[in-house]
Amino acid sequence: MIQIAVVFIWICSIQLLLFTKQSSIEPIPVHDEEKSSNDDAQIRQEPTKGHEKIDEKQKTKDLNGKKSEKRQHSKKSKHQQRNYEKDEVQIDLDHIPAHLTGASKNCGTHMTSKSSTHPHQRDVTISCRTISYRMPPVESTEDIVIGVLSGAAGDGPERRKSIRNTWANGHSVFFIVAGPWEEIQKEYDTNQDMIWINQEESYDSVLTFKTMAFVKIIYHLASSSNGNIDFKYAFKTDDDSYVNVMHLYQYMLEKDHDEYNYWGWCKKKEFRPLRGDNDKWAVSFELYPEPMYPRYCQGAGFALSWKFIECASGEGDHISNARFMPFEDVAMGLIAQRCNIVPTMAEDERLLHMYRTDTSEERNRVNQGMKRIDASKLPIPDMSGRIVQHRIHGAWDMLEHHRSIFEPSYRDNTEVDWYNYDEE
């Protein structure tokens, strides 16, 4: 019995020990789990100062990141043309990709504008627009044919008269005009040296039509079976330019040089379209969305070879199909790019003189479309070593430049106040 009692007491002791051990372990009830979760929420809602700084920094970082992303998106949308800047750093300016200049872009809808019939009337197509022109029968065997862009009214008649009386005398020079036929009909019949195109005299577009019409017309005259004109170069200039024709012939035909297909003042630099309304030569994104211009020669005077003219007007007929560009010098640069012809920059800066005074005042006046610089600020004419002097001030200035070539002692005998002429 004693043994049984001992065993019983031992078993009870073990059970009591097990019960006590279980009582010392706290279980995790459901409400305690919720309390723990709420404690975490309270910590997030009422953080310590250290946590507050970290969260504020993160918020600022996120906010700045969003602002930066918004600015980048806005900048990309507003200045989409600048997306090419990375590519432009490595661009060969003699071979600019066509997608940067739009040179491969063609015109769209075809339009036709015709006038009343005339015995000399023909049609020419430029950038999908067929226009009528009139040119008298001509004969020429000179190696250089010169086209002069001129206005039908205003200063145009007086400028043409002064050119006929000076540097154009005895040479194959044709004046390309637009505007009402009635304004130039008498002059056309009398002088037989004008090409009239049926377009309005608008600076924003007519210069391109005049230039391209000149190129296509002389091509057809020279290439047709009954053509009476033969030449090696065509030279384009304006009616406010004096051209030293003798020096032009010597330089283009007698001087040893590489092939000149597109020659003039054609700087090898990056040209970007001007935007906005503050510049005479600004262009809209709608008209020219590309970020760059091709290399081109300044319109005051450039020469085109027969090779170039044949490509532009012949089988390729790029002049007929190219997208319209209102600036005639840029337009010719685009045609050159379509023909894979690289412009040649004049070797000497004296050859083609773009400004009469070379002052910032004159340049600003030109760029802003303001009245030309006062005659009292003009230097004495000097055509030595020059082919073109642009921005001649009038008939009297044209004559003085002519005298500076053909009168050897001109500069020695010219008084300081040589410019005191009545400009009226």
C-alpha positions as a Markdown table, in Angstrom:
| # | Residue | x | y | z |
|---|---|---|---|---|
| 1 | Met | 0.0 | 0.0 | 0.0 |
| 2 | Ile | 2.8 | 2.3 | 0.9 |
| 3 | Gln | 4.3 | 1.7 | -2.6 |
| 4 | Ile | 1.0 | 2.5 | -4.3 |
| 5 | Ala | 0.7 | 5.7 | -2.3 |
| 6 | Val | 4.2 | 6.8 | -3.2 |
| 7 | Val | 3.5 | 6.1 | -6.9 |
| 8 | Phe | 0.2 | 8.1 | -6.7 |
| 9 | Ile | 1.9 | 11.0 | -5.0 |
| 10 | Trp | 4.7 | 11.0 | -7.7 |
| 11 | Ile | 2.1 | 11.0 | -10.5 |
| 12 | Cys | 0.3 | 13.9 | -9.0 |
| 13 | Ser | 3.5 | 15.9 | -8.5 |
| 14 | Ile | 4.3 | 15.5 | -12.1 |
| 15 | Gln | 0.8 | 16.6 | -13.2 |
| 16 | Leu | 1.0 | 19.6 | -10.9 |
| 17 | Leu | 4.4 | 20.5 | -12.3 |
| 18 | Leu | 3.1 | 20.3 | -15.9 |
| 19 | Phe | 0.1 | 22.5 | -15.0 |
| 20 | Thr | 2.2 | 25.1 | -13.4 |
| 21 | Lys | 4.6 | 25.3 | -16.4 |
| 22 | Gln | 1.7 | 25.7 | -18.9 |
| 23 | Ser | 0.2 | 28.5 | -16.7 |
| 24 | Ser | 3.5 | 30.4 | -17.0 |
| 25 | Ile | 3.2 | 30.6 | -20.9 |
| 26 | Glu | 1.0 | 33.5 | -22.1 |
| 27 | Pro | -1.0 | 32.7 | -25.2 |
| 28 | Ile | -1.5 | 35.4 | -28.0 |
| 29 | Pro | -5.3 | 36.0 | -28.1 |
| 30 | Val | -7.1 | 37.6 | -31.1 |
| 31 | His | -7.6 | 41.0 | -29.4 |
| 32 | Asp | -3.8 | 41.2 | -28.6 |
| 33 | Glu | -3.1 | 40.7 | -32.3 |
| 34 | Glu | -5.4 | 43.6 | -33.1 |
| 35 | Lys | -3.8 | 45.7 | -30.5 |
| 36 | Ser | -0.4 | 45.0 | -32.0 |
| 37 | Ser | -1.7 | 46.0 | -35.4 |
| 38 | Asn | -3.1 | 49.2 | -34.0 |
| 39 | Asp | 0.1 | 50.0 | -32.3 |
| 40 | Asp | 1.9 | 49.8 | -35.7 |
| 41 | Ala | -0.8 | 52.1 | -37.1 |
| 42 | Gln | -0.3 | 54.5 | -34.3 |
| 43 | Ile | 3.5 | 54.5 | -35.0 |
| 44 | Arg | 2.8 | 55.4 | -38.7 |
| 45 | Gln | 0.4 | 58.2 | -37.7 |
| 46 | Glu | 2.5 | 59.7 | -35.0 |
| 47 | Pro | 6.1 | 59.0 | -36.0 |
| 48 | Thr | 9.1 | 60.1 | -34.1 |
| 49 | Lys | 11.1 | 63.1 | -35.4 |
| 50 | Gly | 13.6 | 60.9 | -37.1 |
| 51 | His | 10.8 | 59.1 | -39.0 |
| 52 | Glu | 9.2 | 62.4 | -39.9 |
| 53 | Lys | 12.5 | 63.7 | -41.5 |
| 54 | Ile | 12.8 | 60.6 | -43.5 |
| 55 | Asp | 9.2 | 60.7 | -44.8 |
| 56 | Glu | 9.4 | 64.4 | -45.6 |
| 57 | Lys | 12.6 | 63.8 | -47.6 |
| 58 | Gln | 11.0 | 61.0 | -49.5 |
| 59 | Lys | 7.9 | 63.1 | -50.2 |
| 60 | Thr | 10.1 | 66.0 | -51.5 |
| 61 | Lys | 12.1 | 63.6 | -53.6 |
| 62 | Asp | 9.0 | 62.1 | -55.1 |
| 63 | Leu | 7.5 | 65.6 | -55.8 |
| 64 | Asn | 10.7 | 66.8 | -57.4 |
| 65 | Gly | 10.9 | 63.7 | -59.5 |
| 66 | Lys | 7.3 | 64.3 | -60.8 |
| 67 | Lys | 8.1 | 67.9 | -61.5 |
| 68 | Ser | 11.2 | 67.0 | -63.3 |
| 69 | Glu | 9.4 | 64.4 | -65.4 |
| 70 | Lys | 6.7 | 67.0 | -66.2 |
| 71 | Arg | 9.3 | 69.6 | -67.2 |
| 72 | Gln | 11.1 | 67.1 | -69.4 |
| 73 | His | 7.8 | 66.1 | -71.1 |
| 74 | Ser | 6.9 | 69.7 | -71.6 |
| 75 | Lys | 10.3 | 70.6 | -73.0 |
| 76 | Lys | 10.2 | 67.6 | -75.4 |
| 77 | Ser | 6.7 | 68.7 | -76.7 |
| 78 | Lys | 7.6 | 72.3 | -77.0 |
| 79 | His | 11.0 | 71.9 | -78.5 |
| 80 | Gln | 10.6 | 68.7 | -80.5 |
| 81 | Gln | 13.1 | 69.8 | -83.1 |
| 82 | Arg | 15.9 | 69.8 | -80.6 |
| 83 | Asn | 15.7 | 66.0 | -80.3 |
| 84 | Tyr | 18.3 | 65.8 | -83.1 |
| 85 | Glu | 21.0 | 67.7 | -81.2 |
| 86 | Lys | 22.9 | 64.6 | -80.2 |
| 87 | Asp | 23.0 | 63.5 | -83.9 |
| 88 | Glu | 24.0 | 67.0 | -85.1 |
| 89 | Val | 27.3 | 66.9 | -83.2 |
| 90 | Gln | 28.5 | 64.2 | -85.6 |
| 91 | Ile | 26.9 | 65.5 | -88.8 |
| 92 | Asp | 28.9 | 66.1 | -91.9 |
| 93 | Leu | 27.6 | 69.5 | -93.0 |
| 94 | Asp | 28.3 | 68.6 | -96.7 |
| 95 | His | 26.0 | 65.5 | -96.4 |
| 96 | Ile | 23.3 | 66.3 | -93.8 |
| 97 | Pro | 20.7 | 63.5 | -93.5 |
| 98 | Ala | 17.6 | 64.4 | -95.5 |
| 99 | His | 15.3 | 63.8 | -92.5 |
| 100 | Leu | 17.0 | 66.8 | -90.7 |
| 101 | Thr | 16.4 | 69.1 | -93.6 |
| 102 | Gly | 13.3 | 67.7 | -95.3 |
| 103 | Ala | 15.1 | 67.7 | -98.7 |
| 104 | Ser | 13.4 | 64.5 | -99.7 |
| 105 | Lys | 9.9 | 65.8 | -99.0 |
| 106 | Asn | 7.7 | 66.3 | -102.0 |
| 107 | Cys | 4.8 | 68.8 | -102.6 |
| 108 | Gly | 1.2 | 67.6 | -102.4 |
| 109 | Thr | -1.8 | 69.1 | -104.2 |
| 110 | His | -1.2 | 70.3 | -107.7 |
| 111 | Met | -2.4 | 73.8 | -108.6 |
| 112 | Thr | -2.5 | 75.7 | -111.9 |
| 113 | Ser | -2.6 | 79.5 | -112.4 |
| 114 | Lys | -2.9 | 80.7 | -116.0 |
| 115 | Ser | -3.3 | 84.1 | -117.6 |
| 116 | Ser | -4.7 | 85.3 | -120.9 |
| 117 | Thr | -3.0 | 84.0 | -124.0 |
| 118 | His | 0.1 | 85.6 | -125.5 |
| 119 | Pro | 2.4 | 84.6 | -128.3 |
| 120 | His | 5.3 | 84.2 | -126.0 |
| 121 | Gln | 3.4 | 82.4 | -123.3 |
| 122 | Arg | 4.5 | 79.0 | -121.9 |
| 123 | Asp | 4.0 | 77.0 | -118.6 |
| 124 | Val | 6.4 | 76.0 | -115.9 |
| 125 | Thr | 5.8 | 73.8 | -112.9 |
| 126 | Ile | 7.4 | 74.6 | -109.5 |
| 127 | Ser | 6.6 | 72.7 | -106.3 |
| 128 | Cys | 3.4 | 71.3 | -107.8 |
| 129 | Arg | 2.2 | 74.7 | -109.0 |
| 130 | Thr | 1.9 | 75.2 | -112.8 |
| 131 | Ile | 2.3 | 78.9 | -113.6 |
| 132 | Ser | 2.3 | 80.8 | -116.9 |
| 133 | Tyr | 5.4 | 82.8 | -118.0 |
| 134 | Arg | 6.3 | 85.0 | -121.0 |
| 135 | Met | 9.8 | 85.4 | -122.5 |
| 136 | Pro | 10.7 | 86.8 | -125.9 |
| 137 | Pro | 12.6 | 84.8 | -128.4 |
| 138 | Val | 16.3 | 85.0 | -127.5 |
| 139 | Glu | 19.6 | 83.9 | -128.9 |
| 140 | Ser | 22.8 | 83.5 | -126.8 |
| 141 | Thr | 26.0 | 81.7 | -127.1 |
| 142 | Glu | 27.6 | 83.2 | -124.0 |
| 143 | Asp | 29.0 | 80.7 | -121.5 |
| 144 | Ile | 27.3 | 82.4 | -118.6 |
| 145 | Val | 23.6 | 83.4 | -118.6 |
| 146 | Ile | 22.6 | 85.8 | -115.8 |
| 147 | Gly | 19.2 | 86.0 | -114.2 |
| 148 | Val | 18.3 | 89.1 | -112.2 |
| 149 | Leu | 15.4 | 89.0 | -109.8 |
| 150 | Ser | 13.6 | 92.3 | -110.0 |
| 151 | Gly | 10.3 | 93.9 | -108.9 |
| 152 | Ala | 7.8 | 95.0 | -111.5 |
| 153 | Ala | 7.0 | 98.3 | -109.8 |
| 154 | Gly | 8.6 | 100.4 | -107.1 |
| 155 | Asp | 12.4 | 100.7 | -107.5 |
| 156 | Gly | 12.4 | 97.9 | -110.1 |
| 157 | Pro | 12.1 | 99.9 | -113.3 |
| 158 | Glu | 14.9 | 102.3 | -112.3 |
| 159 | Arg | 17.2 | 99.5 | -111.1 |
| 160 | Arg | 16.8 | 97.6 | -114.3 |
| 161 | Lys | 17.5 | 100.7 | -116.3 |
| 162 | Ser | 20.7 | 101.4 | -114.4 |
| 163 | Ile | 21.8 | 97.7 | -114.8 |
| 164 | Arg | 21.2 | 97.9 | -118.6 |
| 165 | Asn | 23.3 | 101.0 | -118.7 |
| 166 | Thr | 26.2 | 99.6 | -116.7 |
| 167 | Trp | 27.2 | 96.0 | -116.1 |
| 168 | Ala | 24.6 | 94.1 | -118.2 |
| 169 | Asn | 25.4 | 96.0 | -121.4 |
| 170 | Gly | 26.5 | 93.5 | -124.1 |
| 171 | His | 25.8 | 90.3 | -122.0 |
| 172 | Ser | 23.1 | 87.7 | -121.7 |
| 173 | Val | 21.2 | 89.1 | -118.8 |
| 174 | Phe | 17.5 | 88.5 | -118.1 |
| 175 | Phe | 15.3 | 90.2 | -115.6 |
| 176 | Ile | 12.7 | 87.9 | -113.9 |
| 177 | Val | 9.6 | 89.9 | -112.7 |
| 178 | Ala | 6.1 | 89.1 | -111.5 |
| 179 | Gly | 3.0 | 91.2 | -110.7 |
| 180 | Pro | 0.4 | 92.6 | -113.1 |
| 181 | Trp | 1.4 | 92.2 | -116.8 |
| 182 | Glu | 0.2 | 95.7 | -117.6 |
| 183 | Glu | 2.9 | 97.2 | -115.4 |
| 184 | Ile | 5.8 | 95.8 | -117.4 |
| 185 | Gln | 4.3 | 95.1 | -120.9 |
| 186 | Lys | 5.8 | 98.3 | -122.5 |
| 187 | Glu | 9.3 | 97.6 | -120.9 |
| 188 | Tyr | 9.0 | 94.0 | -121.9 |
| 189 | Asp | 8.3 | 94.8 | -125.6 |
| 190 | Thr | 11.0 | 97.5 | -125.7 |
| 191 | Asn | 13.9 | 95.7 | -124.2 |
| 192 | Gln | 13.3 | 92.1 | -125.0 |
| 193 | Asp | 15.3 | 91.0 | -121.9 |
| 194 | Met | 12.5 | 90.2 | -119.4 |
| 195 | Ile | 10.9 | 86.9 | -118.1 |
| 196 | Trp | 7.5 | 87.6 | -116.7 |
| 197 | Ile | 5.8 | 85.0 | -114.4 |
| 198 | Asn | 2.1 | 85.1 | -113.5 |
| 199 | Gln | 2.5 | 85.5 | -109.8 |
| 200 | Glu | 1.9 | 88.3 | -107.3 |
| 201 | Glu | 4.9 | 90.3 | -106.2 |
| 202 | Ser | 5.0 | 89.0 | -102.6 |
| 203 | Tyr | 8.4 | 88.8 | -100.9 |
| 204 | Asp | 7.2 | 85.8 | -98.9 |
| 205 | Ser | 7.0 | 83.4 | -101.9 |
| 206 | Val | 7.7 | 85.0 | -105.3 |
| 207 | Leu | 11.5 | 84.9 | -105.0 |
| 208 | Thr | 11.5 | 81.2 | -105.0 |
| 209 | Phe | 9.1 | 81.1 | -108.0 |
| 210 | Lys | 11.3 | 83.6 | -109.9 |
| 211 | Thr | 14.5 | 81.7 | -109.2 |
| 212 | Met | 13.2 | 78.2 | -110.0 |
| 213 | Ala | 11.4 | 79.5 | -113.1 |
| 214 | Phe | 14.7 | 81.0 | -114.4 |
| 215 | Val | 16.5 | 77.7 | -113.9 |
| 216 | Lys | 13.8 | 75.6 | -115.6 |
| 217 | Ile | 13.2 | 78.0 | -118.5 |
| 218 | Ile | 16.9 | 78.3 | -119.5 |
| 219 | Tyr | 17.2 | 74.5 | -119.2 |
| 220 | His | 14.3 | 74.0 | -121.7 |
| 221 | Leu | 15.7 | 76.6 | -124.0 |
| 222 | Ala | 19.1 | 75.0 | -124.1 |
| 223 | Ser | 17.9 | 71.3 | -124.2 |
| 224 | Ser | 15.2 | 71.7 | -126.8 |
| 225 | Ser | 15.9 | 70.8 | -130.4 |
| 226 | Asn | 15.2 | 74.3 | -131.6 |
| 227 | Gly | 16.8 | 76.1 | -128.7 |
| 228 | Asn | 18.9 | 79.2 | -129.4 |
| 229 | Ile | 20.8 | 79.3 | -126.2 |
| 230 | Asp | 24.0 | 77.6 | -125.1 |
| 231 | Phe | 25.8 | 78.1 | -121.8 |
| 232 | Lys | 28.1 | 76.4 | -119.2 |
| 233 | Tyr | 26.9 | 78.3 | -116.1 |
| 234 | Ala | 23.8 | 80.2 | -115.0 |
| 235 | Phe | 24.3 | 83.0 | -112.5 |
| 236 | Lys | 21.5 | 84.3 | -110.3 |
| 237 | Thr | 21.6 | 87.7 | -108.6 |
| 238 | Asp | 19.3 | 90.6 | -107.5 |
| 239 | Asp | 18.6 | 94.0 | -109.0 |
| 240 | Asp | 20.3 | 95.7 | -106.1 |
| 241 | Ser | 23.6 | 94.1 | -107.0 |
| 242 | Tyr | 26.5 | 95.2 | -109.1 |
| 243 | Val | 28.1 | 92.3 | -111.0 |
| 244 | Asn | 31.6 | 92.5 | -112.4 |
| 245 | Val | 30.9 | 90.3 | -115.4 |
| 246 | Met | 34.4 | 90.4 | -116.7 |
| 247 | His | 35.8 | 89.1 | -113.4 |
| 248 | Leu | 33.0 | 86.6 | -113.2 |
| 249 | Tyr | 34.0 | 85.1 | -116.5 |
| 250 | Gln | 37.7 | 85.1 | -115.6 |
| 251 | Tyr | 37.0 | 83.3 | -112.3 |
| 252 | Met | 34.5 | 80.7 | -113.5 |
| 253 | Leu | 36.0 | 79.9 | -116.9 |
| 254 | Glu | 39.7 | 80.7 | -117.0 |
| 255 | Lys | 40.9 | 80.1 | -113.4 |
| 256 | Asp | 42.1 | 76.6 | -112.5 |
| 257 | His | 39.7 | 75.1 | -109.9 |
| 258 | Asp | 37.7 | 72.0 | -109.0 |
| 259 | Glu | 34.3 | 71.5 | -110.5 |
| 260 | Tyr | 31.9 | 74.3 | -109.6 |
| 261 | Asn | 28.4 | 72.9 | -109.7 |
| 262 | Tyr | 26.9 | 75.2 | -107.0 |
| 263 | Trp | 29.2 | 78.1 | -106.2 |
| 264 | Gly | 28.8 | 81.2 | -104.2 |
| 265 | Trp | 28.9 | 82.4 | -100.6 |
| 266 | Cys | 28.0 | 79.1 | -99.0 |
| 267 | Lys | 29.4 | 78.9 | -95.5 |
| 268 | Lys | 30.1 | 75.5 | -94.1 |
| 269 | Lys | 28.2 | 75.9 | -90.9 |
| 270 | Glu | 25.0 | 74.7 | -89.2 |
| 271 | Phe | 22.0 | 76.8 | -90.2 |
| 272 | Arg | 18.8 | 76.6 | -88.1 |
| 273 | Pro | 15.4 | 77.9 | -89.1 |
| 274 | Leu | 14.5 | 81.1 | -87.3 |
| 275 | Arg | 11.2 | 81.0 | -85.4 |
| 276 | Gly | 8.8 | 83.7 | -84.3 |
| 277 | Asp | 7.9 | 87.1 | -85.7 |
| 278 | Asn | 10.9 | 89.2 | -84.8 |
| 279 | Asp | 13.0 | 88.4 | -87.9 |
| 280 | Lys | 12.5 | 89.0 | -91.6 |
| 281 | Trp | 13.5 | 85.4 | -92.4 |
| 282 | Ala | 11.5 | 83.5 | -89.7 |
| 283 | Val | 9.7 | 80.4 | -90.8 |
| 284 | Ser | 6.8 | 78.5 | -89.1 |
| 285 | Phe | 6.9 | 74.9 | -87.9 |
| 286 | Glu | 4.0 | 74.2 | -90.2 |
| 287 | Leu | 5.9 | 75.3 | -93.3 |
| 288 | Tyr | 9.3 | 73.9 | -92.3 |
| 289 | Pro | 9.2 | 71.5 | -89.3 |
| 290 | Glu | 12.7 | 70.2 | -89.7 |
| 291 | Pro | 15.5 | 71.5 | -87.3 |
| 292 | Met | 18.1 | 72.3 | -89.9 |
| 293 | Tyr | 18.7 | 73.9 | -93.2 |
| 294 | Pro | 20.9 | 72.4 | -95.8 |
| 295 | Arg | 24.1 | 74.2 | -96.8 |
| 296 | Tyr | 23.1 | 76.8 | -99.3 |
| 297 | Cys | 24.6 | 79.8 | -101.1 |
| 298 | Gln | 23.5 | 83.4 | -100.4 |
| 299 | Gly | 21.0 | 84.7 | -102.9 |
| 300 | Ala | 22.9 | 87.8 | -103.8 |
| 301 | Gly | 24.9 | 85.8 | -106.3 |
| 302 | Phe | 25.5 | 82.1 | -107.0 |
| 303 | Ala | 26.5 | 80.1 | -110.0 |
| 304 | Leu | 24.9 | 76.8 | -111.2 |
| 305 | Ser | 26.6 | 74.4 | -113.6 |
| 306 | Trp | 24.8 | 72.6 | -116.4 |
| 307 | Lys | 25.1 | 69.4 | -114.4 |
| 308 | Phe | 23.1 | 70.9 | -111.5 |
| 309 | Ile | 20.5 | 72.5 | -113.8 |
| 310 | Glu | 20.0 | 69.3 | -115.7 |
| 311 | Cys | 19.4 | 67.3 | -112.5 |
| 312 | Ala | 17.1 | 70.0 | -111.1 |
| 313 | Ser | 15.0 | 70.5 | -114.2 |
| 314 | Gly | 15.6 | 67.5 | -116.4 |
| 315 | Glu | 14.9 | 63.8 | -115.7 |
| 316 | Gly | 14.7 | 64.2 | -112.0 |
| 317 | Asp | 12.6 | 67.3 | -112.2 |
| 318 | His | 13.2 | 68.1 | -108.6 |
| 319 | Ile | 12.0 | 71.7 | -109.0 |
| 320 | Ser | 8.5 | 70.5 | -110.0 |
| 321 | Asn | 8.2 | 68.0 | -107.2 |
| 322 | Ala | 10.1 | 69.4 | -104.2 |
| 323 | Arg | 8.1 | 70.8 | -101.2 |
| 324 | Phe | 7.8 | 74.6 | -101.4 |
| 325 | Met | 10.3 | 76.7 | -99.5 |
| 326 | Pro | 9.7 | 80.5 | -99.5 |
| 327 | Phe | 13.4 | 81.5 | -99.2 |
| 328 | Glu | 14.9 | 81.1 | -102.6 |
| 329 | Asp | 18.5 | 80.5 | -101.4 |
| 330 | Val | 17.4 | 77.8 | -99.0 |
| 331 | Ala | 15.1 | 76.3 | -101.7 |
| 332 | Met | 18.1 | 76.0 | -104.0 |
| 333 | Gly | 20.1 | 74.3 | -101.3 |
| 334 | Leu | 17.4 | 71.7 | -100.9 |
| 335 | Ile | 17.4 | 71.0 | -104.6 |
| 336 | Ala | 21.2 | 70.7 | -104.5 |
| 337 | Gln | 20.8 | 68.1 | -101.7 |
| 338 | Arg | 18.3 | 66.2 | -103.7 |
| 339 | Cys | 20.8 | 66.1 | -106.6 |
| 340 | Asn | 23.7 | 65.1 | -104.2 |
| 341 | Ile | 25.6 | 68.3 | -105.1 |
| 342 | Val | 27.8 | 69.9 | -102.5 |
| 343 | Pro | 28.0 | 73.7 | -102.5 |
| 344 | Thr | 31.4 | 75.3 | -103.1 |
| 345 | Met | 32.3 | 78.3 | -100.9 |
| 346 | Ala | 34.0 | 81.2 | -102.6 |
| 347 | Glu | 37.7 | 81.0 | -101.8 |
| 348 | Asp | 38.1 | 84.8 | -101.2 |
| 349 | Glu | 35.6 | 86.8 | -99.1 |
| 350 | Arg | 36.1 | 89.8 | -101.3 |
| 351 | Leu | 34.5 | 88.0 | -104.3 |
| 352 | Leu | 31.0 | 88.3 | -103.0 |
| 353 | His | 30.3 | 91.3 | -100.8 |
| 354 | Met | 26.9 | 91.0 | -99.1 |
| 355 | Tyr | 26.7 | 94.4 | -97.3 |
| 356 | Arg | 27.5 | 97.9 | -98.4 |
| 357 | Thr | 29.1 | 99.0 | -95.2 |
| 358 | Asp | 29.8 | 95.8 | -93.2 |
| 359 | Thr | 28.4 | 97.5 | -90.0 |
| 360 | Ser | 26.2 | 96.0 | -87.4 |
| 361 | Glu | 23.8 | 98.8 | -88.0 |
| 362 | Glu | 23.3 | 97.8 | -91.6 |
| 363 | Arg | 23.0 | 94.1 | -90.7 |
| 364 | Asn | 20.3 | 94.9 | -88.1 |
| 365 | Arg | 18.4 | 97.1 | -90.5 |
| 366 | Val | 18.4 | 94.3 | -93.1 |
| 367 | Asn | 17.4 | 91.6 | -90.7 |
| 368 | Gln | 14.5 | 93.7 | -89.3 |
| 369 | Gly | 13.3 | 94.8 | -92.7 |
| 370 | Met | 14.0 | 98.5 | -91.9 |
| 371 | Lys | 14.9 | 101.4 | -94.1 |
| 372 | Arg | 18.4 | 101.0 | -95.6 |
| 373 | Ile | 21.4 | 102.7 | -94.0 |
| 374 | Asp | 21.9 | 106.4 | -94.7 |
| 375 | Ala | 24.0 | 107.2 | -97.8 |
| 376 | Ser | 26.4 | 109.4 | -95.8 |
| 377 | Lys | 27.7 | 106.3 | -94.1 |
| 378 | Leu | 28.6 | 104.5 | -97.4 |
| 379 | Pro | 32.3 | 103.9 | -98.2 |
| 380 | Ile | 33.7 | 104.9 | -101.6 |
| 381 | Pro | 32.9 | 102.1 | -104.2 |
| 382 | Asp | 35.7 | 99.6 | -104.7 |
| 383 | Met | 35.1 | 96.6 | -107.1 |
| 384 | Ser | 38.8 | 95.5 | -107.2 |
| 385 | Gly | 38.8 | 91.7 | -106.7 |
| 386 | Arg | 35.1 | 91.6 | -106.4 |
| 387 | Ile | 32.4 | 89.8 | -108.5 |
| 388 | Val | 29.3 | 91.0 | -106.7 |
| 389 | Gln | 28.6 | 94.0 | -104.5 |
| 390 | His | 25.2 | 93.6 | -103.0 |
| 391 | Arg | 22.8 | 96.2 | -101.6 |
| 392 | Ile | 23.6 | 99.0 | -104.0 |
| 393 | His | 21.7 | 102.2 | -102.9 |
| 394 | Gly | 20.4 | 103.3 | -106.3 |
| 395 | Ala | 21.1 | 104.2 | -109.9 |
| 396 | Trp | 23.8 | 106.7 | -108.8 |
| 397 | Asp | 25.5 | 104.1 | -106.6 |
| 398 | Met | 25.3 | 101.6 | -109.4 |
| 399 | Leu | 27.0 | 104.0 | -111.8 |
| 400 | Glu | 29.8 | 104.8 | -109.3 |
| 401 | His | 30.6 | 101.1 | -108.9 |
| 402 | His | 30.8 | 100.9 | -112.7 |
| 403 | Arg | 33.2 | 103.8 | -112.8 |
| 404 | Ser | 35.4 | 102.3 | -110.1 |
| 405 | Ile | 36.1 | 99.4 | -112.6 |
| 406 | Phe | 36.5 | 101.2 | -115.9 |
| 407 | Glu | 38.1 | 104.4 | -114.6 |
| 408 | Pro | 41.6 | 103.5 | -113.3 |
| 409 | Ser | 42.0 | 106.8 | -111.4 |
| 410 | Tyr | 38.5 | 106.8 | -110.0 |
| 411 | Arg | 39.4 | 106.5 | -106.3 |
| 412 | Asp | 42.2 | 109.1 | -106.6 |
| 413 | Asn | 39.9 | 111.6 | -108.1 |
| 414 | Thr | 36.8 | 110.9 | -106.0 |
| 415 | Glu | 36.0 | 113.5 | -103.3 |
| 416 | Val | 35.2 | 112.4 | -99.8 |
| 417 | Asp | 31.6 | 113.5 | -100.2 |
| 418 | Trp | 31.1 | 111.5 | -103.4 |
| 419 | Tyr | 27.8 | 110.2 | -102.0 |
| 420 | Asn | 26.1 | 113.6 | -101.9 |
| 421 | Tyr | 23.6 | 112.8 | -104.6 |
| 422 | Asp | 19.9 | 113.5 | -104.8 |
| 423 | Glu | 18.4 | 110.1 | -104.1 |
| 424 | Glu | 14.9 | 111.3 | -105.0 |
